[in-house]
Amino acid sequence: YEVLHMGNNVKPTLFIHQMQKFSPQVIILICQGNIDYIKQLIGVIREKDLRSMARIILYGPEVEEAVRDEVHADAYAANEQDLCDMVCAIMEETFL
């Protein structure tokens, strides 16, 4: 897989630019107490009609279904194994 690491709390305009440039199938947003930022970022992705481009997975030990629903993500993973399994399944769906 090709991975583009954007860093922490990237400005939404830069994030959107990179989405348009790279057309990702999966976006992983690491949750470290920054739920408001994630909610805002996903809102901008929706406003720009890019939401259907990629599956958005929230990752973090304290993430749960309620947070996923609040920010309008597709899935959440509390540990690395679950995250890897989700990404592999999405990529298999996309390319097989």
Gaussian input, Z-matrix of N, CA and C with variables (Angstrom, degrees):
# hf/3-21g

backbone

0 1
 N
 C     1     B1
 C     2     B2     1     A1
 N     3     B3     2     A2     1     D1
 C     4     B4     3     A3     2     D2
 C     5     B5     4     A4     3     D3
 N     6     B6     5     A5     4     D4
 C     7     B7     6     A6     5     D5
 C     8     B8     7     A7     6     D6
 N     9     B9     8     A8     7     D7
 C    10    B10     9     A9     8     D8
 C    11    B11    10    A10     9     D9
 N    12    B12    11    A11    10    D10
 C    13    B13    12    A12    11    D11
 C    14    B14    13    A13    12    D12
 N    15    B15    14    A14    13    D13
 C    16    B16    15    A15    14    D14
 C    17    B17    16    A16    15    D15
 N    18    B18    17    A17    16    D16
 C    19    B19    18    A18    17    D17
 C    20    B20    19    A19    18    D18
 N    21    B21    20    A20    19    D19
 C    22    B22    21    A21    20    D20
 C    23    B23    22    A22    21    D21
 N    24    B24    23    A23    22    D22
 C    25    B25    24    A24    23    D23
 C    26    B26    25    A25    24    D24
 N    27    B27    26    A26    25    D25
 C    28    B28    27    A27    26    D26
 C    29    B29    28    A28    27    D27
 N    30    B30    29    A29    28    D28
 C    31    B31    30    A30    29    D29
 C    32    B32    31    A31    30    D30
 N    33    B33    32    A32    31    D31
 C    34    B34    33    A33    32    D32
 C    35    B35    34    A34    33    D33
 N    36    B36    35    A35    34    D34
 C    37    B37    36    A36    35    D35
 C    38    B38    37    A37    36    D36
 N    39    B39    38    A38    37    D37
 C    40    B40    39    A39    38    D38
 C    41    B41    40    A40    39    D39
 N    42    B42    41    A41    40    D40
 C    43    B43    42    A42    41    D41
 C    44    B44    43    A43    42    D42
 N    45    B45    44    A44    43    D43
 C    46    B46    45    A45    44    D44
 C    47    B47    46    A46    45    D45
 N    48    B48    47    A47    46    D46
 C    49    B49    48    A48    47    D47
 C    50    B50    49    A49    48    D48
 N    51    B51    50    A50    49    D49
 C    52    B52    51    A51    50    D50
 C    53    B53    52    A52    51    D51
 N    54    B54    53    A53    52    D52
 C    55    B55    54    A54    53    D53
 C    56    B56    55    A55    54    D54
 N    57    B57    56    A56    55    D55
 C    58    B58    57    A57    56    D56
 C    59    B59    58    A58    57    D57
 N    60    B60    59    A59    58    D58
 C    61    B61    60    A60    59    D59
 C    62    B62    61    A61    60    D60
 N    63    B63    62    A62    61    D61
 C    64    B64    63    A63    62    D62
 C    65    B65    64    A64    63    D63
 N    66    B66    65    A65    64    D64
 C    67    B67    66    A66    65    D65
 C    68    B68    67    A67    66    D66
 N    69    B69    68    A68    67    D67
 C    70    B70    69    A69    68    D68
 C    71    B71    70    A70    69    D69
 N    72    B72    71    A71    70    D70
 C    73    B73    72    A72    71    D71
 C    74    B74    73    A73    72    D72
 N    75    B75    74    A74    73    D73
 C    76    B76    75    A75    74    D74
 C    77    B77    76    A76    75    D75
 N    78    B78    77    A77    76    D76
 C    79    B79    78    A78    77    D77
 C    80    B80    79    A79    78    D78
 N    81    B81    80    A80    79    D79
 C    82    B82    81    A81    80    D80
 C    83    B83    82    A82    81    D81
 N    84    B84    83    A83    82    D82
 C    85    B85    84    A84    83    D83
 C    86    B86    85    A85    84    D84
 N    87    B87    86    A86    85    D85
 C    88    B88    87    A87    86    D86
 C    89    B89    88    A88    87    D87
 N    90    B90    89    A89    88    D88
 C    91    B91    90    A90    89    D89
 C    92    B92    91    A91    90    D90
 N    93    B93    92    A92    91    D91
 C    94    B94    93    A93    92    D92
 C    95    B95    94    A94    93    D93
 N    96    B96    95    A95    94    D94
 C    97    B97    96    A96    95    D95
 C    98    B98    97    A97    96    D96
 N    99    B99    98    A98    97    D97
 C   100   B100    99    A99    98    D98
 C   101   B101   100   A100    99    D99
 N   102   B102   101   A101   100   D100
 C   103   B103   102   A102   101   D101
 C   104   B104   103   A103   102   D102
 N   105   B105   104   A104   103   D103
 C   106   B106   105   A105   104   D104
 C   107   B107   106   A106   105   D105
 N   108   B108   107   A107   106   D106
 C   109   B109   108   A108   107   D107
 C   110   B110   109   A109   108   D108
 N   111   B111   110   A110   109   D109
 C   112   B112   111   A111   110   D110
 C   113   B113   112   A112   111   D111
 N   114   B114   113   A113   112   D112
 C   115   B115   114   A114   113   D113
 C   116   B116   115   A115   114   D114
 N   117   B117   116   A116   115   D115
 C   118   B118   117   A117   116   D116
 C   119   B119   118   A118   117   D117
 N   120   B120   119   A119   118   D118
 C   121   B121   120   A120   119   D119
 C   122   B122   121   A121   120   D120
 N   123   B123   122   A122   121   D121
 C   124   B124   123   A123   122   D122
 C   125   B125   124   A124   123   D123
 N   126   B126   125   A125   124   D124
 C   127   B127   126   A126   125   D125
 C   128   B128   127   A127   126   D126
 N   129   B129   128   A128   127   D127
 C   130   B130   129   A129   128   D128
 C   131   B131   130   A130   129   D129
 N   132   B132   131   A131   130   D130
 C   133   B133   132   A132   131   D131
 C   134   B134   133   A133   132   D132
 N   135   B135   134   A134   133   D133
 C   136   B136   135   A135   134   D134
 C   137   B137   136   A136   135   D135
 N   138   B138   137   A137   136   D136
 C   139   B139   138   A138   137   D137
 C   140   B140   139   A139   138   D138
 N   141   B141   140   A140   139   D139
 C   142   B142   141   A141   140   D140
 C   143   B143   142   A142   141   D141
 N   144   B144   143   A143   142   D142
 C   145   B145   144   A144   143   D143
 C   146   B146   145   A145   144   D144
 N   147   B147   146   A146   145   D145
 C   148   B148   147   A147   146   D146
 C   149   B149   148   A148   147   D147
 N   150   B150   149   A149   148   D148
 C   151   B151   150   A150   149   D149
 C   152   B152   151   A151   150   D150
 N   153   B153   152   A152   151   D151
 C   154   B154   153   A153   152   D152
 C   155   B155   154   A154   153   D153
 N   156   B156   155   A155   154   D154
 C   157   B157   156   A156   155   D155
 C   158   B158   157   A157   156   D156
 N   159   B159   158   A158   157   D157
 C   160   B160   159   A159   158   D158
 C   161   B161   160   A160   159   D159
 N   162   B162   161   A161   160   D160
 C   163   B163   162   A162   161   D161
 C   164   B164   163   A163   162   D162
 N   165   B165   164   A164   163   D163
 C   166   B166   165   A165   164   D164
 C   167   B167   166   A166   165   D165
 N   168   B168   167   A167   166   D166
 C   169   B169   168   A168   167   D167
 C   170   B170   169   A169   168   D168
 N   171   B171   170   A170   169   D169
 C   172   B172   171   A171   170   D170
 C   173   B173   172   A172   171   D171
 N   174   B174   173   A173   172   D172
 C   175   B175   174   A174   173   D173
 C   176   B176   175   A175   174   D174
 N   177   B177   176   A176   175   D175
 C   178   B178   177   A177   176   D176
 C   179   B179   178   A178   177   D177
 N   180   B180   179   A179   178   D178
 C   181   B181   180   A180   179   D179
 C   182   B182   181   A181   180   D180
 N   183   B183   182   A182   181   D181
 C   184   B184   183   A183   182   D182
 C   185   B185   184   A184   183   D183
 N   186   B186   185   A185   184   D184
 C   187   B187   186   A186   185   D185
 C   188   B188   187   A187   186   D186
 N   189   B189   188   A188   187   D187
 C   190   B190   189   A189   188   D188
 C   191   B191   190   A190   189   D189
 N   192   B192   191   A191   190   D190
 C   193   B193   192   A192   191   D191
 C   194   B194   193   A193   192   D192
 N   195   B195   194   A194   193   D193
 C   196   B196   195   A195   194   D194
 C   197   B197   196   A196   195   D195
 N   198   B198   197   A197   196   D196
 C   199   B199   198   A198   197   D197
 C   200   B200   199   A199   198   D198
 N   201   B201   200   A200   199   D199
 C   202   B202   201   A201   200   D200
 C   203   B203   202   A202   201   D201
 N   204   B204   203   A203   202   D202
 C   205   B205   204   A204   203   D203
 C   206   B206   205   A205   204   D204
 N   207   B207   206   A206   205   D205
 C   208   B208   207   A207   206   D206
 C   209   B209   208   A208   207   D207
 N   210   B210   209   A209   208   D208
 C   211   B211   210   A210   209   D209
 C   212   B212   211   A211   210   D210
 N   213   B213   212   A212   211   D211
 C   214   B214   213   A213   212   D212
 C   215   B215   214   A214   213   D213
 N   216   B216   215   A215   214   D214
 C   217   B217   216   A216   215   D215
 C   218   B218   217   A217   216   D216
 N   219   B219   218   A218   217   D217
 C   220   B220   219   A219   218   D218
 C   221   B221   220   A220   219   D219
 N   222   B222   221   A221   220   D220
 C   223   B223   222   A222   221   D221
 C   224   B224   223   A223   222   D222
 N   225   B225   224   A224   223   D223
 C   226   B226   225   A225   224   D224
 C   227   B227   226   A226   225   D225
 N   228   B228   227   A227   226   D226
 C   229   B229   228   A228   227   D227
 C   230   B230   229   A229   228   D228
 N   231   B231   230   A230   229   D229
 C   232   B232   231   A231   230   D230
 C   233   B233   232   A232   231   D231
 N   234   B234   233   A233   232   D232
 C   235   B235   234   A234   233   D233
 C   236   B236   235   A235   234   D234
 N   237   B237   236   A236   235   D235
 C   238   B238   237   A237   236   D236
 C   239   B239   238   A238   237   D237
 N   240   B240   239   A239   238   D238
 C   241   B241   240   A240   239   D239
 C   242   B242   241   A241   240   D240
 N   243   B243   242   A242   241   D241
 C   244   B244   243   A243   242   D242
 C   245   B245   244   A244   243   D243
 N   246   B246   245   A245   244   D244
 C   247   B247   246   A246   245   D245
 C   248   B248   247   A247   246   D246
 N   249   B249   248   A248   247   D247
 C   250   B250   249   A249   248   D248
 C   251   B251   250   A250   249   D249
 N   252   B252   251   A251   250   D250
 C   253   B253   252   A252   251   D251
 C   254   B254   253   A253   252   D252
 N   255   B255   254   A254   253   D253
 C   256   B256   255   A255   254   D254
 C   257   B257   256   A256   255   D255
 N   258   B258   257   A257   256   D256
 C   259   B259   258   A258   257   D257
 C   260   B260   259   A259   258   D258
 N   261   B261   260   A260   259   D259
 C   262   B262   261   A261   260   D260
 C   263   B263   262   A262   261   D261
 N   264   B264   263   A263   262   D262
 C   265   B265   264   A264   263   D263
 C   266   B266   265   A265   264   D264
 N   267   B267   266   A266   265   D265
 C   268   B268   267   A267   266   D266
 C   269   B269   268   A268   267   D267
 N   270   B270   269   A269   268   D268
 C   271   B271   270   A270   269   D269
 C   272   B272   271   A271   270   D270
 N   273   B273   272   A272   271   D271
 C   274   B274   273   A273   272   D272
 C   275   B275   274   A274   273   D273
 N   276   B276   275   A275   274   D274
 C   277   B277   276   A276   275   D275
 C   278   B278   277   A277   276   D276
 N   279   B279   278   A278   277   D277
 C   280   B280   279   A279   278   D278
 C   281   B281   280   A280   279   D279
 N   282   B282   281   A281   280   D280
 C   283   B283   282   A282   281   D281
 C   284   B284   283   A283   282   D282
 N   285   B285   284   A284   283   D283
 C   286   B286   285   A285   284   D284
 C   287   B287   286   A286   285   D285

   B1=1.4429
   B2=1.5133
   B3=1.2923
   B4=1.4628
   B5=1.5213
   B6=1.3187
   B7=1.4575
   B8=1.5207
   B9=1.3197
   B10=1.4626
   B11=1.5173
   B12=1.3218
   B13=1.4564
   B14=1.5187
   B15=1.3295
   B16=1.4626
   B17=1.5280
   B18=1.3205
   B19=1.4532
   B20=1.5182
   B21=1.3088
   B22=1.4673
   B23=1.5225
   B24=1.3188
   B25=1.4682
   B26=1.5252
   B27=1.3055
   B28=1.4565
   B29=1.5205
   B30=1.3231
   B31=1.4608
   B32=1.5251
   B33=1.3268
   B34=1.4683
   B35=1.5253
   B36=1.3181
   B37=1.4733
   B38=1.5266
   B39=1.3279
   B40=1.4637
   B41=1.5269
   B42=1.3192
   B43=1.4604
   B44=1.5267
   B45=1.3261
   B46=1.4677
   B47=1.5266
   B48=1.3084
   B49=1.4704
   B50=1.5263
   B51=1.3185
   B52=1.4591
   B53=1.5366
   B54=1.3299
   B55=1.4715
   B56=1.5282
   B57=1.3259
   B58=1.4606
   B59=1.5227
   B60=1.3052
   B61=1.4634
   B62=1.5278
   B63=1.3399
   B64=1.4578
   B65=1.5340
   B66=1.3230
   B67=1.4822
   B68=1.5259
   B69=1.3221
   B70=1.4646
   B71=1.5220
   B72=1.3288
   B73=1.4587
   B74=1.5336
   B75=1.3334
   B76=1.4574
   B77=1.5239
   B78=1.3256
   B79=1.4649
   B80=1.5183
   B81=1.3189
   B82=1.4602
   B83=1.5258
   B84=1.3136
   B85=1.4616
   B86=1.5173
   B87=1.3171
   B88=1.4605
   B89=1.5223
   B90=1.3132
   B91=1.4639
   B92=1.5186
   B93=1.3099
   B94=1.4662
   B95=1.5200
   B96=1.3249
   B97=1.4567
   B98=1.5168
   B99=1.3268
   B100=1.4603
   B101=1.5318
   B102=1.3251
   B103=1.4662
   B104=1.5303
   B105=1.3178
   B106=1.4706
   B107=1.5212
   B108=1.3327
   B109=1.4646
   B110=1.5277
   B111=1.3236
   B112=1.4677
   B113=1.5260
   B114=1.3242
   B115=1.4637
   B116=1.5295
   B117=1.3201
   B118=1.4661
   B119=1.5298
   B120=1.3176
   B121=1.4655
   B122=1.5301
   B123=1.3192
   B124=1.4555
   B125=1.5330
   B126=1.3236
   B127=1.4660
   B128=1.5226
   B129=1.3180
   B130=1.4668
   B131=1.5266
   B132=1.3192
   B133=1.4722
   B134=1.5334
   B135=1.3227
   B136=1.4652
   B137=1.5243
   B138=1.3388
   B139=1.4730
   B140=1.5261
   B141=1.3142
   B142=1.4685
   B143=1.5288
   B144=1.3344
   B145=1.4681
   B146=1.5292
   B147=1.3256
   B148=1.4679
   B149=1.5294
   B150=1.3171
   B151=1.4619
   B152=1.5186
   B153=1.3334
   B154=1.4649
   B155=1.5314
   B156=1.3229
   B157=1.4641
   B158=1.5281
   B159=1.3341
   B160=1.4664
   B161=1.5211
   B162=1.3100
   B163=1.4586
   B164=1.5294
   B165=1.3074
   B166=1.4607
   B167=1.5235
   B168=1.3324
   B169=1.4624
   B170=1.5239
   B171=1.3134
   B172=1.4583
   B173=1.5222
   B174=1.3233
   B175=1.4579
   B176=1.5178
   B177=1.3112
   B178=1.4542
   B179=1.5108
   B180=1.3117
   B181=1.4607
   B182=1.5241
   B183=1.3165
   B184=1.4622
   B185=1.5254
   B186=1.3178
   B187=1.4537
   B188=1.5279
   B189=1.3104
   B190=1.4618
   B191=1.5267
   B192=1.3114
   B193=1.4652
   B194=1.5305
   B195=1.3189
   B196=1.4670
   B197=1.5353
   B198=1.3157
   B199=1.4729
   B200=1.5199
   B201=1.3299
   B202=1.4682
   B203=1.5242
   B204=1.3251
   B205=1.4630
   B206=1.5295
   B207=1.3246
   B208=1.4691
   B209=1.5300
   B210=1.3298
   B211=1.4709
   B212=1.5288
   B213=1.3345
   B214=1.4734
   B215=1.5266
   B216=1.3334
   B217=1.4665
   B218=1.5264
   B219=1.3318
   B220=1.4626
   B221=1.5181
   B222=1.3250
   B223=1.4569
   B224=1.5242
   B225=1.3140
   B226=1.4619
   B227=1.5206
   B228=1.3089
   B229=1.4550
   B230=1.5274
   B231=1.3127
   B232=1.4599
   B233=1.5198
   B234=1.3601
   B235=1.4571
   B236=1.5282
   B237=1.3169
   B238=1.4688
   B239=1.5178
   B240=1.3153
   B241=1.4636
   B242=1.5196
   B243=1.3320
   B244=1.4700
   B245=1.5281
   B246=1.3168
   B247=1.4563
   B248=1.5248
   B249=1.3210
   B250=1.4693
   B251=1.5202
   B252=1.3236
   B253=1.4649
   B254=1.5275
   B255=1.3387
   B256=1.4706
   B257=1.5166
   B258=1.3198
   B259=1.4661
   B260=1.5264
   B261=1.3241
   B262=1.4696
   B263=1.5210
   B264=1.3229
   B265=1.4617
   B266=1.5293
   B267=1.3124
   B268=1.4721
   B269=1.5180
   B270=1.3182
   B271=1.4641
   B272=1.5315
   B273=1.3191
   B274=1.4641
   B275=1.5298
   B276=1.3399
   B277=1.4643
   B278=1.5286
   B279=1.3125
   B280=1.4610
   B281=1.5146
   B282=1.3303
   B283=1.4644
   B284=1.5324
   B285=1.3239
   B286=1.4627
   B287=1.5006
   A1=109.93
   A2=115.26
   A3=120.60
   A4=107.77
   A5=117.01
   A6=121.89
   A7=109.23
   A8=115.17
   A9=121.38
   A10=106.77
   A11=116.63
   A12=121.42
   A13=108.24
   A14=115.99
   A15=120.36
   A16=112.98
   A17=118.54
   A18=120.06
   A19=111.64
   A20=116.02
   A21=121.29
   A22=111.37
   A23=115.55
   A24=122.68
   A25=113.17
   A26=116.09
   A27=122.41
   A28=108.66
   A29=117.52
   A30=120.71
   A31=109.28
   A32=116.81
   A33=119.63
   A34=114.11
   A35=118.32
   A36=119.96
   A37=111.28
   A38=117.37
   A39=120.59
   A40=110.05
   A41=116.79
   A42=121.06
   A43=110.06
   A44=117.28
   A45=122.19
   A46=110.23
   A47=116.68
   A48=120.56
   A49=110.57
   A50=117.47
   A51=121.06
   A52=110.94
   A53=117.42
   A54=119.55
   A55=110.41
   A56=115.99
   A57=119.87
   A58=111.03
   A59=116.72
   A60=121.32
   A61=112.23
   A62=117.92
   A63=121.64
   A64=115.12
   A65=119.04
   A66=123.13
   A67=112.42
   A68=118.24
   A69=120.18
   A70=112.53
   A71=115.89
   A72=120.86
   A73=111.12
   A74=115.59
   A75=121.65
   A76=108.95
   A77=115.09
   A78=121.45
   A79=106.55
   A80=116.02
   A81=121.31
   A82=107.52
   A83=116.10
   A84=121.07
   A85=107.93
   A86=116.01
   A87=121.41
   A88=109.05
   A89=115.97
   A90=121.99
   A91=109.89
   A92=114.47
   A93=120.60
   A94=108.28
   A95=116.15
   A96=120.43
   A97=113.41
   A98=117.64
   A99=121.40
   A100=112.03
   A101=116.01
   A102=121.48
   A103=111.20
   A104=118.19
   A105=120.11
   A106=111.15
   A107=117.30
   A108=120.72
   A109=110.44
   A110=116.92
   A111=121.27
   A112=110.01
   A113=116.45
   A114=120.91
   A115=110.16
   A116=116.80
   A117=121.46
   A118=110.41
   A119=117.50
   A120=121.62
   A121=111.31
   A122=117.18
   A123=120.30
   A124=110.01
   A125=117.37
   A126=120.89
   A127=111.81
   A128=117.18
   A129=121.31
   A130=110.26
   A131=117.18
   A132=121.00
   A133=109.28
   A134=117.09
   A135=121.14
   A136=111.21
   A137=116.83
   A138=121.43
   A139=111.65
   A140=116.63
   A141=121.75
   A142=112.24
   A143=117.04
   A144=123.28
   A145=112.95
   A146=116.61
   A147=121.68
   A148=111.47
   A149=117.52
   A150=120.45
   A151=112.86
   A152=117.66
   A153=119.85
   A154=112.82
   A155=117.22
   A156=121.87
   A157=112.33
   A158=116.93
   A159=119.92
   A160=111.20
   A161=115.08
   A162=121.28
   A163=107.20
   A164=116.19
   A165=121.20
   A166=108.78
   A167=114.83
   A168=121.77
   A169=108.51
   A170=116.47
   A171=121.68
   A172=107.74
   A173=116.14
   A174=120.10
   A175=109.92
   A176=116.04
   A177=121.33
   A178=110.88
   A179=117.26
   A180=120.94
   A181=114.01
   A182=118.13
   A183=120.14
   A184=112.61
   A185=117.53
   A186=120.81
   A187=109.10
   A188=115.39
   A189=120.57
   A190=109.19
   A191=114.90
   A192=121.20
   A193=112.78
   A194=117.83
   A195=121.31
   A196=111.01
   A197=116.49
   A198=120.32
   A199=109.46
   A200=117.11
   A201=121.21
   A202=110.43
   A203=116.11
   A204=120.80
   A205=111.69
   A206=116.62
   A207=121.43
   A208=111.89
   A209=117.25
   A210=119.97
   A211=112.86
   A212=116.90
   A213=122.91
   A214=112.96
   A215=115.64
   A216=120.63
   A217=108.49
   A218=116.13
   A219=120.88
   A220=112.83
   A221=117.21
   A222=121.00
   A223=109.16
   A224=114.59
   A225=119.99
   A226=108.82
   A227=115.55
   A228=122.09
   A229=108.28
   A230=115.64
   A231=120.43
   A232=112.41
   A233=116.60
   A234=118.38
   A235=110.02
   A236=115.38
   A237=121.41
   A238=113.22
   A239=117.63
   A240=120.26
   A241=111.38
   A242=116.72
   A243=119.83
   A244=110.77
   A245=116.24
   A246=120.51
   A247=110.87
   A248=116.92
   A249=120.92
   A250=111.54
   A251=116.66
   A252=120.61
   A253=110.98
   A254=117.03
   A255=120.60
   A256=111.72
   A257=116.50
   A258=120.28
   A259=110.10
   A260=117.69
   A261=120.75
   A262=111.15
   A263=117.23
   A264=120.18
   A265=111.33
   A266=117.25
   A267=120.82
   A268=110.77
   A269=116.94
   A270=120.01
   A271=110.46
   A272=117.60
   A273=120.58
   A274=110.91
   A275=116.31
   A276=120.79
   A277=110.63
   A278=115.53
   A279=121.42
   A280=112.52
   A281=116.73
   A282=119.71
   A283=115.31
   A284=118.66
   A285=119.84
   A286=111.66
   D1=149.76
   D2=174.62
   D3=-96.54
   D4=131.19
   D5=-176.70
   D6=-120.82
   D7=134.50
   D8=173.77
   D9=-118.47
   D10=114.77
   D11=178.92
   D12=-94.22
   D13=120.82
   D14=-175.74
   D15=-93.87
   D16=-15.20
   D17=-177.71
   D18=95.20
   D19=-167.17
   D20=-176.72
   D21=-100.01
   D22=138.91
   D23=174.51
   D24=48.20
   D25=49.30
   D26=177.87
   D27=-67.98
   D28=142.14
   D29=178.42
   D30=-58.77
   D31=136.81
   D32=-179.15
   D33=-54.74
   D34=-34.62
   D35=179.73
   D36=-63.74
   D37=-40.77
   D38=177.65
   D39=-68.14
   D40=-40.70
   D41=179.16
   D42=-59.84
   D43=-46.33
   D44=179.44
   D45=-62.46
   D46=-43.57
   D47=178.14
   D48=-57.97
   D49=-44.70
   D50=-179.06
   D51=-68.86
   D52=-35.02
   D53=175.64
   D54=-61.94
   D55=-44.86
   D56=-179.24
   D57=-65.68
   D58=-35.03
   D59=-178.12
   D60=-74.25
   D61=-41.53
   D62=-171.49
   D63=-104.26
   D64=-14.14
   D65=179.72
   D66=47.39
   D67=65.24
   D68=-177.25
   D69=-70.65
   D70=151.40
   D71=172.65
   D72=-90.82
   D73=-27.03
   D74=-178.18
   D75=-135.42
   D76=137.17
   D77=172.80
   D78=-122.32
   D79=126.08
   D80=177.95
   D81=-109.52
   D82=120.99
   D83=178.27
   D84=-110.57
   D85=119.21
   D86=-178.42
   D87=-82.65
   D88=123.95
   D89=-177.50
   D90=-95.49
   D91=113.71
   D92=177.67
   D93=-133.46
   D94=57.24
   D95=-179.27
   D96=77.55
   D97=15.41
   D98=-176.88
   D99=-113.25
   D100=41.72
   D101=-175.29
   D102=-61.55
   D103=-39.75
   D104=179.75
   D105=-61.76
   D106=-41.31
   D107=177.46
   D108=-63.01
   D109=-44.74
   D110=-179.02
   D111=-63.00
   D112=-42.75
   D113=178.22
   D114=-60.78
   D115=-44.15
   D116=178.32
   D117=-63.08
   D118=-45.26
   D119=-178.20
   D120=-61.93
   D121=-46.31
   D122=178.80
   D123=-64.89
   D124=-34.58
   D125=175.31
   D126=-61.19
   D127=-42.70
   D128=177.93
   D129=-66.25
   D130=-41.04
   D131=177.63
   D132=-59.02
   D133=-41.52
   D134=178.64
   D135=-66.68
   D136=-43.39
   D137=179.90
   D138=-59.47
   D139=-34.57
   D140=-178.07
   D141=-87.77
   D142=9.20
   D143=179.40
   D144=57.18
   D145=37.44
   D146=179.00
   D147=-109.79
   D148=0.92
   D149=-173.48
   D150=-61.43
   D151=-34.49
   D152=-178.17
   D153=-77.97
   D154=-6.93
   D155=-178.05
   D156=-67.23
   D157=-38.25
   D158=-171.43
   D159=-142.68
   D160=154.23
   D161=170.95
   D162=-83.66
   D163=135.01
   D164=-179.67
   D165=-106.92
   D166=123.33
   D167=178.97
   D168=-115.66
   D169=128.61
   D170=173.05
   D171=-88.96
   D172=138.92
   D173=-178.56
   D174=-129.85
   D175=130.41
   D176=175.79
   D177=164.82
   D178=151.12
   D179=-174.79
   D180=-65.73
   D181=-21.01
   D182=-177.96
   D183=-106.83
   D184=10.10
   D185=-179.51
   D186=-81.21
   D187=139.78
   D188=178.74
   D189=-141.79
   D190=177.66
   D191=-174.48
   D192=-57.00
   D193=-38.74
   D194=-179.06
   D195=-62.15
   D196=-39.74
   D197=178.19
   D198=-67.04
   D199=-45.15
   D200=177.82
   D201=-54.31
   D202=-46.32
   D203=-179.29
   D204=-66.03
   D205=-40.12
   D206=-177.92
   D207=-62.13
   D208=-39.49
   D209=-176.03
   D210=-96.43
   D211=-2.83
   D212=178.93
   D213=67.05
   D214=42.16
   D215=173.90
   D216=-88.60
   D217=167.50
   D218=-179.95
   D219=-85.40
   D220=-32.87
   D221=-175.10
   D222=-157.37
   D223=171.74
   D224=174.52
   D225=-143.50
   D226=152.18
   D227=178.34
   D228=-136.63
   D229=130.19
   D230=-179.29
   D231=-91.73
   D232=-15.08
   D233=-179.16
   D234=-141.55
   D235=166.90
   D236=-175.47
   D237=-62.86
   D238=-39.24
   D239=-178.81
   D240=-63.69
   D241=-45.47
   D242=177.98
   D243=-61.90
   D244=-40.39
   D245=179.14
   D246=-62.36
   D247=-47.97
   D248=178.87
   D249=-60.60
   D250=-42.66
   D251=179.19
   D252=-61.69
   D253=-42.54
   D254=179.59
   D255=-64.23
   D256=-46.80
   D257=-179.27
   D258=-61.92
   D259=-44.18
   D260=178.64
   D261=-60.74
   D262=-42.93
   D263=-179.98
   D264=-64.43
   D265=-42.01
   D266=178.41
   D267=-63.85
   D268=-43.04
   D269=-178.75
   D270=-67.68
   D271=-36.74
   D272=176.55
   D273=-63.58
   D274=-42.85
   D275=177.18
   D276=-60.50
   D277=-41.74
   D278=-175.41
   D279=-69.64
   D280=-39.96
   D281=-170.60
   D282=-107.91
   D283=-3.85
   D284=178.81
   D285=-107.73

